[in-house]
Every structure is written in C-alpha cells, then in structure tokens.
Amino acid sequence: MQVDVYNLKGDVVGKVDLPDGIFGCAWKSDLVHQALQTQLANRRLPWAHAKTRAEVRGGGKKPWRQKGTGRARHGSIRSPLWVGGGVAHGPLKFRNYEKKINKKMLRTAIHSSLAKKLADQELKVVDSLALSSAKTKEAAKSLKTFFKNSMGSVLLVPTKDNKIIHRAIRNIPKVKGLVADSLNVREILEYKNILIDKEAIKDIK
C-alpha cells in the first residue's frame, strides 16, 4: 500500500510503502472496544473505601454486661448495627478492576485503529519530525503550517532517537508524542490527527 509522504510544510514530497498487514487491516469495532475497555480498566484505581468494624476508631469496651439488663447483647459500639459503627458491605480500596486481553487480539486492535485512521485521512506520514531545537514556538509553528491553522488534537509518532520533539511539544495543548512501541488503542482513537515519521514505520511493523 503506497501513501503520500509530506514535509512539515504540508507539501507532498514522495511516496512510501505501508505494510498491508497493519494499515490495510479491516475495521473491527467489537475488538477495538474490548481492547479499549481493558486498557481503561487496567488504569483504574479504586478510591472509595468504607471502614469496616475493625478499622473504625473505638469500640474496645463492651457497652453493657451480657445478661440481666433486658437489652440485646452487644460486644462493641462499632458494630455495623450501631450509628458510627463500621460498614458491613461497603466499597473497599482493595478492589481489582483488572481485565485481560491476549497479545494477538491487542495487536490486531491497534492495527485496526491505525487502518481506520488512514482510511479516514486522519493519519499522515511525514519525511521527518526532527526539529532544529527544542523550542515550543518552533514546534507549534510547524504544526500550524502543516494543518493550515486547523489542526485540532495531534498525536506525533517520532523515531526512538528523536528526544527533542517530546520536550518541544509538551506545553502545546492537545498535542502528544508517543514512540512506536508505546502505541495504544486509547490514544490512537483519542487524537483527531496522527503524524508518523517515515522512519518510525519499521518500528511500528
């Protein structure tokens, strides 16, 4: 599969072959949804926590003697039956939301997402994402020139040795850099446009 290669001015400067097994993959919405749900679940941390009777402060003394008072027997004022006591079946911070998906399915979901972006003309290959300096101003100017001042959110996929680009774009809103081996379904779908360095294609492959 051949696609156009652009420079950072937005001009077509050549062609490049993209692997059909990745960028020609069929759109598999159910699999992409499963991969996305798995990724979001694995990032989730439980924050709600209700104290059990063992965690609530106090209640060490038996409130009254076992027999002879005519009242029900109790061993602690921190029982779930008492106001101010522990919670019997409340949310706990130890809950595990983790889900699993096998590697082949995850890889296919990423390929399907990339192919969908390419088919929707939201994925472009550039000859180089290298910048002369780590200046945010330079990076912002290049992106505005490329997208003709209507870029929206952008995900950049530079080569592994391009460290400057990450420093240059970190203060630009809705712009993120991600190396090829960190590509994931959530960020592929989250960003409107994707720019891939031509040399990073072999890393994706």
TIKE-959174 format. One line per field, with one value per residue: residue in three letters; x, y, z of N, C-alpha, C, O in turn. Coordinates in pm, whole numbers, plus 50000, padded with zeros to 5 digits. Layout:
BEGIN
rest = ALA_...;
n_east = X_...;
n_north = Y_...;
n_up = Z_...;
ca_east = X_...;
ca_north = Y_...;
ca_up = Z_...;
c_east = X_...;
c_north = Y_...;
c_up = Z_...;
o_east = X_...;
o_north = Y_...;
o_up = Z_...;
! end
This chain:
BEGIN
rest = MET_GLN_VAL_ASP_VAL_TYR_ASN_LEU_LYS_GLY_ASP_VAL_VAL_GLY_LYS_VAL_ASP_LEU_PRO_ASP_GLY_ILE_PHE_GLY_CYS_ALA_TRP_LYS_SER_ASP_LEU_VAL_HIS_GLN_ALA_LEU_GLN_THR_GLN_LEU_ALA_ASN_ARG_ARG_LEU_PRO_TRP_ALA_HIS_ALA_LYS_THR_ARG_ALA_GLU_VAL_ARG_GLY_GLY_GLY_LYS_LYS_PRO_TRP_ARG_GLN_LYS_GLY_THR_GLY_ARG_ALA_ARG_HIS_GLY_SER_ILE_ARG_SER_PRO_LEU_TRP_VAL_GLY_GLY_GLY_VAL_ALA_HIS_GLY_PRO_LEU_LYS_PHE_ARG_ASN_TYR_GLU_LYS_LYS_ILE_ASN_LYS_LYS_MET_LEU_ARG_THR_ALA_ILE_HIS_SER_SER_LEU_ALA_LYS_LYS_LEU_ALA_ASP_GLN_GLU_LEU_LYS_VAL_VAL_ASP_SER_LEU_ALA_LEU_SER_SER_ALA_LYS_THR_LYS_GLU_ALA_ALA_LYS_SER_LEU_LYS_THR_PHE_PHE_LYS_ASN_SER_MET_GLY_SER_VAL_LEU_LEU_VAL_PRO_THR_LYS_ASP_ASN_LYS_ILE_ILE_HIS_ARG_ALA_ILE_ARG_ASN_ILE_PRO_LYS_VAL_LYS_GLY_LEU_VAL_ALA_ASP_SER_LEU_ASN_VAL_ARG_GLU_ILE_LEU_GLU_TYR_LYS_ASN_ILE_LEU_ILE_ASP_LYS_GLU_ALA_ILE_LYS_ASP_ILE_LYS;
n_east = 50084_50073_50132_50112_50397_50463_50614_50699_50583_50354_50356_50352_50609_50692_50656_50557_50580_50340_50293_50063_49946_49913_49821_49629_49439_49116_48835_48753_48526_48417_48631_48818_48678_48675_48951_48996_48830_48958_49210_49137_49022_49241_49387_49248_49201_49087_48909_48708_48630_48500_48508_48554_48427_48658_48829_48726_48759_48776_48536_48631_48551_48306_47970_47762_47685_47658_47426_47109_47027_46809_46826_46935_47215_47544_47870_48036_48042_48100_47996_47836_47563_47530_47498_47758_47920_48112_48102_47920_47912_48046_48215_48551_48899_49064_48973_48992_49011_49112_49141_49186_49346_49445_49770_49772_49514_49513_49716_49601_49381_49508_49626_49394_49281_49473_49454_49193_49215_49386_49223_49025_49158_49300_49543_49878_50188_50507_50815_51012_51018_51198_51334_51505_51563_51464_51253_50936_50791_50882_50796_50516_50464_50537_50343_50107_50146_50151_49890_49739_49646_49427_49435_49339_49342_49654_49853_50182_50419_50728_51069_51264_51503_51459_51456_51416_51171_50976_51022_50977_50703_50560_50427_50227_49887_49667_49840_50056_50343_50445_50628_50680_50661_50497_50244_49892_49547_49368_49488_49529_49269_49179_49306_49261_49415_49698_50044_50305_50644_50841_51053_50977_50799_50900_50951_50695_50605;
n_north = 49881_50209_50539_50900_51101_51361_51686_51903_52137_52074_51989_51750_51521_51280_50919_50634_50294_50125_49866_49619_49441_49582_49855_49802_49661_49531_49713_49651_49681_49572_49431_49639_49793_49617_49603_49869_49901_49720_49843_50086_49987_49867_50085_50193_50297_50202_50423_50474_50392_50228_50212_49914_49734_49671_49874_50115_50374_50320_50150_49937_49855_49656_49749_49710_49472_49117_48974_49020_49288_49325_49424_49391_49180_49308_49356_49556_49905_49973_49804_49713_49749_49971_50329_50517_50303_50040_49965_49713_49596_49771_49980_49891_49972_49782_49661_49501_49598_49490_49372_49125_49075_48894_48896_48884_48963_49224_49341_49322_49491_49739_49762_49768_50009_50195_50153_50238_50512_50587_50531_50719_50946_51073_51014_51077_51046_51172_51309_51365_51419_51561_51836_52152_52262_52245_52416_52526_52709_52680_52418_52446_52631_52483_52278_52425_52530_52295_52192_52399_52592_52467_52240_52081_51810_51638_51352_51263_51050_50993_50893_50663_50777_51046_51275_51542_51633_51560_51726_51969_51977_51946_52147_52227_52248_51966_51815_51544_51334_51010_50718_50450_50186_50228_50271_50273_50171_50355_50614_50636_50653_50871_51107_51341_51374_51202_51201_51039_50967_50888_50711_50579_50387_50131_50061_50044_49831;
n_up = 50000_49899_50012_50032_50120_50340_50398_50678_50604_50484_50225_49957_49924_49832_49810_50009_50111_50295_50535_50447_50624_50856_50810_50629_50753_50842_50975_51303_51511_51750_51863_51896_52079_52299_52355_52425_52653_52822_52852_52978_53212_53335_53404_53603_53937_54255_54466_54647_54980_55251_55599_55783_56073_56207_56146_56230_56470_56823_57043_57191_57438_57600_57566_57761_58026_57955_58035_58206_58180_58021_57773_57428_57355_57314_57180_57101_57033_56782_56598_56286_56327_56482_56500_56366_56360_56194_55836_55677_55412_55236_54980_54895_54907_54808_54584_54269_53941_53715_53379_53119_52804_52521_52358_52078_52004_52107_51953_51699_51737_51765_51511_51355_51441_51354_51076_51033_51092_50884_50662_50703_50643_50843_50927_50862_50688_50750_50622_50807_51157_51292_51472_51468_51713_52063_52096_52190_52048_51784_51725_51750_51548_51320_51324_51297_51043_50892_50928_50838_51023_51146_51322_51539_51774_51806_51751_51767_51617_51656_51567_51768_51858_51853_52069_52114_52015_52200_52421_52301_52241_52473_52611_52447_52399_52359_52206_52160_52200_52104_52113_51874_51985_52199_52118_52153_52180_52300_52282_52009_51916_52059_51972_51713_51474_51335_51307_51155_51166_50886_50920_51146_51079_51037_51299_51405_51255;
ca_east = 50000_50152_50067_50196_50482_50459_50709_50629_50512_50229_50371_50384_50748_50725_50565_50615_50502_50296_50260_49919_49900_49883_49742_49521_49356_48974_48787_48688_48479_48399_48763_48875_48607_48724_49086_48984_48775_49064_49312_49082_49002_49371_49439_49157_49240_48973_48931_48605_48663_48423_48576_48487_48426_48795_48904_48667_48824_48696_48457_48704_48484_48169_47885_47699_47708_47592_47294_47048_46984_46686_46857_47004_47358_47635_48010_48111_47960_48143_47929_47757_47428_47529_47534_47900_47993_48169_48010_47929_47940_48075_48325_48683_49009_49141_48904_49077_48932_49194_49090_49293_49323_49570_49856_49733_49394_49551_49791_49504_49301_49592_49635_49262_49264_49561_49398_49074_49263_49437_49108_48952_49252_49342_49680_49969_50330_50594_50951_51089_50965_51313_51336_51640_51579_51352_51169_50794_50745_50913_50708_50379_50460_50541_50215_50006_50171_50112_49744_49675_49583_49306_49491_49271_49437_49753_49944_50304_50493_50863_51163_51303_51615_51418_51418_51386_51031_50893_51039_50924_50556_50492_50344_50126_49763_49610_49945_50134_50438_50443_50713_50605_50632_50401_50113_49782_49417_49304_49544_49506_49131_49155_49358_49196_49513_49821_50158_50406_50772_50860_51149_50915_50712_50961_50935_50556_50597;
ca_north = 50000_50331_50664_51019_51146_51507_51754_51977_52250_52023_51958_51611_51513_51145_50807_50533_50170_50087_49723_49591_49368_49678_49969_49753_49575_49565_49777_49553_49769_49498_49402_49767_49830_49528_49647_49999_49877_49655_49943_50180_49915_49842_50212_50240_50272_50223_50532_50469_50293_50240_50140_49802_49748_49658_49995_50233_50402_50299_50028_49827_49813_49603_49859_49669_49331_49024_48930_49088_49427_49326_49475_49295_49169_49374_49346_49674_50014_49992_49704_49774_49777_50096_50454_50542_50178_50006_49932_49568_49557_49894_49972_49875_50019_49667_49603_49489_49616_49445_49282_49069_49052_48832_48985_48884_49045_49363_49385_49338_49610_49856_49767_49809_50152_50270_50142_50323_50650_50608_50533_50845_51055_51140_50969_51121_51011_51286_51264_51372_51501_51620_51982_52206_52291_52201_52533_52503_52801_52620_52303_52496_52694_52376_52209_52516_52537_52167_52175_52522_52658_52398_52107_52001_51734_51571_51254_51251_50925_51014_50782_50645_50864_51187_51316_51685_51658_51544_51848_52083_51979_51910_52258_52259_52177_51866_51757_51448_51250_50871_50634_50345_50069_50264_50297_50203_50198_50475_50739_50640_50698_50998_51221_51356_51354_51131_51221_50935_50982_50780_50614_50507_50282_49999_50031_50000_49697;
ca_up = 50000_49888_50052_50016_50229_50349_50485_50783_50545_50431_50083_49925_49879_49785_49841_50098_50121_50429_50542_50435_50742_50962_50765_50545_50838_50844_51098_51391_51619_51876_51918_51940_52202_52405_52389_52492_52786_52900_52884_53075_53338_53397_53456_53708_54076_54344_54562_54751_55083_55375_55706_55848_56220_56256_56115_56296_56598_56943_57050_57254_57563_57585_57613_57888_58054_57863_58082_58319_58158_57942_57638_57342_57384_57220_57220_57060_56977_56643_56514_56177_56374_56556_56433_56390_56351_56065_55727_55654_55273_55162_54882_54954_54822_54761_54469_54149_53819_53603_53276_53037_52662_52477_52280_51937_51994_52131_51836_51590_51767_51733_51364_51304_51471_51262_50941_51031_51084_50748_50570_50727_50607_50966_50953_50757_50705_50719_50593_50931_51266_51362_51482_51487_51855_52146_52121_52172_51944_51654_51705_51730_51415_51220_51324_51241_50899_50832_50931_50791_51138_51193_51346_51640_51856_51720_51810_51687_51637_51605_51583_51909_51895_51846_52205_52115_51984_52321_52500_52227_52231_52598_52658_52347_52432_52268_52122_52238_52129_52150_52029_51806_52068_52304_52059_52218_52121_52356_52230_51865_51896_52128_51898_51582_51367_51370_51217_51178_51098_50789_50974_51257_51026_51061_51442_51419_51194;
c_east = 50088_50070_50165_50279_50486_50582_50630_50563_50379_50235_50404_50524_50787_50619_50635_50521_50468_50259_50109_49863_49863_49783_49632_49425_49210_48937_48706_48645_48466_48533_48831_48809_48655_48863_49084_48933_48880_49169_49261_49065_49135_49437_49360_49206_49119_49003_48828_48640_48581_48491_48491_48492_48567_48874_48851_48729_48727_48626_48525_48634_48343_48073_47808_47715_47617_47447_47240_46997_46850_46707_46931_47152_47440_47777_48090_48015_48001_48093_47853_47613_47417_47560_47679_47985_48050_48061_48031_47973_47967_48187_48460_48792_49093_49080_48995_48988_49001_49120_49207_49249_49454_49643_49814_49610_49427_49624_49697_49418_49378_49604_49504_49238_49349_49504_49274_49113_49314_49323_49029_49037_49290_49481_49767_50111_50413_50737_51039_51018_51077_51303_51478_51669_51456_51260_51022_50738_50767_50820_50565_50363_50456_50406_50104_50022_50122_49959_49669_49590_49453_49341_49409_49374_49527_49837_50062_50374_50632_50946_51209_51414_51581_51365_51371_51236_50942_50903_50972_50772_50486_50405_50239_49999_49720_49713_50029_50226_50441_50530_50633_50569_50542_50263_50006_49649_49358_49356_49533_49366_49105_49196_49301_49292_49636_49925_50265_50531_50794_50951_51090_50824_50768_50953_50793_50542_50658;
c_north = 50125_50452_50779_51045_51299_51560_51837_52105_52206_51988_51809_51605_51374_51044_50711_50412_50142_49939_49699_49521_49458_49782_49929_49664_49623_49629_49676_49625_49696_49469_49528_49812_49746_49571_49778_49982_49811_49756_50041_50114_49895_49969_50258_50202_50295_50333_50530_50359_50323_50155_50026_49822_49736_49787_50120_50250_50380_50165_49912_49772_49762_49707_49831_49519_49243_48996_49024_49227_49433_49379_49368_49294_49237_49364_49470_49779_50046_49880_49775_49807_49914_50215_50488_50417_50155_49975_49787_49534_49680_49875_49967_49916_49905_49604_49607_49495_49556_49349_49233_49056_48994_48921_48995_48971_49193_49420_49411_49463_49738_49872_49817_49958_50238_50269_50230_50470_50682_50618_50663_50968_51139_51096_51008_51076_51132_51235_51268_51461_51566_51772_52029_52238_52243_52316_52499_52588_52742_52503_52348_52557_52587_52305_52296_52529_52410_52154_52300_52587_52591_52254_52022_51930_51650_51475_51239_51120_50942_50887_50776_50741_51013_51230_51462_51711_51650_51667_51967_52092_51962_52022_52300_52181_52081_51810_51664_51370_51111_50788_50513_50228_50101_50295_50212_50251_50330_50603_50749_50696_50836_51119_51223_51321_51282_51159_51120_50969_50861_50672_50533_50393_50143_49961_49983_49857_49592;
c_up = 50000_49931_50032_50141_50224_50422_50587_50732_50483_50284_50064_49865_49830_49821_49936_50099_50267_50429_50542_50559_50857_50913_50667_50621_50837_50978_51180_51518_51753_51943_51970_52070_52320_52451_52465_52634_52877_52944_52991_53212_53411_53449_53578_53846_54165_54445_54674_54852_55209_55482_55761_55999_56279_56238_56184_56434_56714_56944_57117_57377_57533_57644_57742_57904_57970_57905_58190_58293_58084_57800_57557_57375_57275_57273_57188_57004_56833_56551_56403_56217_56440_56464_56468_56385_56212_55962_55689_55512_55186_55060_54952_54855_54767_54636_54346_54024_53696_53509_53192_52892_52607_52376_52134_51914_52011_52011_51718_51611_51735_51582_51303_51326_51379_51120_50927_51018_50944_50647_50583_50696_50729_51008_50834_50793_50664_50701_50717_51032_51346_51358_51507_51634_51931_52181_52093_52059_51804_51624_51676_51591_51304_51209_51264_51090_50830_50821_50889_50900_51186_51228_51444_51727_51764_51804_51715_51720_51577_51615_51729_51952_51888_51983_52209_52100_52108_52411_52432_52233_52366_52654_52556_52379_52320_52168_52210_52147_52189_52057_51981_51898_52187_52248_52127_52162_52170_52293_52078_51836_51954_52045_51756_51468_51420_51263_51252_51099_51007_50844_51090_51209_51052_51209_51472_51367_51284;
o_east = 50170_49953_50285_50237_50508_50645_50507_50494_50302_50132_50475_50554_50901_50507_50758_50399_50557_50200_50037_49747_49790_49674_49551_49340_49184_48999_48605_48718_48499_48546_48894_48876_48675_48891_49161_48987_48888_49212_49335_49089_49140_49531_49401_49248_49053_49112_48855_48674_48593_48526_48370_48553_48592_48974_48922_48749_48610_48651_48481_48656_48272_48090_47792_47753_47514_47357_47315_46927_46784_46615_46983_47208_47409_47801_48200_47917_47945_48142_47808_47548_47307_47635_47716_48106_48038_47944_48144_48063_47916_48247_48480_48777_49184_49130_49066_48901_48951_49048_49315_49133_49562_49583_49819_49602_49375_49598_49712_49385_49321_49594_49504_49181_49303_49506_49253_49050_49289_49325_48971_48994_49311_49531_49735_50149_50393_50776_51130_50964_51054_51269_51561_51785_51356_51195_50988_50650_50681_50770_50500_50261_50382_50360_50020_49923_50061_49907_49546_49477_49377_49286_49411_49481_49483_49885_50046_50386_50653_50900_51195_51420_51667_51245_51294_51181_50844_50804_50918_50716_50363_50317_50168_50004_49735_49677_50068_50193_50439_50508_50531_50458_50512_50174_50027_49641_49305_49278_49528_49348_49020_49128_49294_49256_49675_49899_50311_50525_50769_50929_51147_50778_50695_50950_50773_50475_50660;
o_north = 50144_50466_50758_51015_51359_51487_51839_52174_52289_51961_51751_51675_51351_51080_50707_50426_50135_49891_49753_49540_49417_49796_50012_49598_49743_49601_49623_49629_49752_49481_49527_49862_49798_49575_49797_50043_49844_49756_50073_50176_49904_49963_50350_50088_50399_50336_50579_50247_50431_50039_50041_49918_49786_49808_50219_50152_50417_50078_49798_49657_49818_49748_49921_49447_49287_48995_49095_49282_49537_49378_49271_49395_49225_49365_49488_49746_50136_49864_49888_49885_49967_50204_50488_50423_50240_49961_49742_49451_49689_49768_50030_49898_49928_49503_49705_49410_49572_49259_49293_49030_49041_49010_49103_49043_49277_49533_49511_49532_49834_49983_49899_50025_50341_50371_50290_50545_50791_50703_50710_51081_51260_51136_50976_51068_51188_51133_51186_51566_51620_51831_51955_52241_52206_52314_52450_52546_52753_52490_52294_52537_52601_52275_52247_52537_52416_52112_52307_52631_52653_52159_51900_51984_51598_51509_51205_51083_50911_50784_50873_50782_51097_51223_51500_51800_51724_51709_52055_52202_51965_51996_52399_52058_52112_51765_51701_51342_51096_50787_50478_50176_50012_50340_50095_50358_50408_50689_50859_50775_50910_51222_51120_51248_51299_51145_51115_50996_50747_50553_50430_50312_50050_49843_49894_49774_49475;
o_up = 50091_49893_50017_50253_50119_50499_50581_50808_50436_50223_50145_49768_49790_49859_49942_50090_50352_50333_50626_50594_50947_50967_50626_50562_50831_51080_51134_51618_51857_52065_52076_52160_52429_52571_52559_52727_52996_53059_53084_53315_53533_53529_53649_53869_54152_54503_54783_54813_55266_55457_55782_56047_56389_56305_56196_56507_56706_56860_57102_57416_57451_57759_57824_57812_57919_57822_58257_58379_58086_57718_57611_57417_57156_57393_57240_56937_56770_56440_56423_56149_56454_56367_56585_56402_56124_55996_55671_55494_55075_55054_55055_54734_54686_54588_54323_54005_53584_53553_53194_52862_52643_52316_52074_51815_51939_51970_51647_51515_51683_51530_51211_51240_51330_51051_50821_50942_50891_50559_50485_50720_50719_51113_50719_50910_50556_50757_50732_50996_51455_51256_51559_51675_51870_52286_51985_51984_51717_51512_51586_51525_51207_51099_51189_51017_50724_50718_50903_50875_51260_51172_51432_51752_51661_51912_51598_51837_51460_51665_51803_52068_51915_52009_52297_52164_52119_52470_52499_52231_52371_52737_52577_52386_52202_52060_52321_52032_52311_51936_52040_51890_52267_52321_52155_52102_52091_52254_52024_51744_51905_52047_51690_51376_51535_51144_51366_50979_51046_50818_51128_51290_51084_51242_51554_51429_51248;
! end
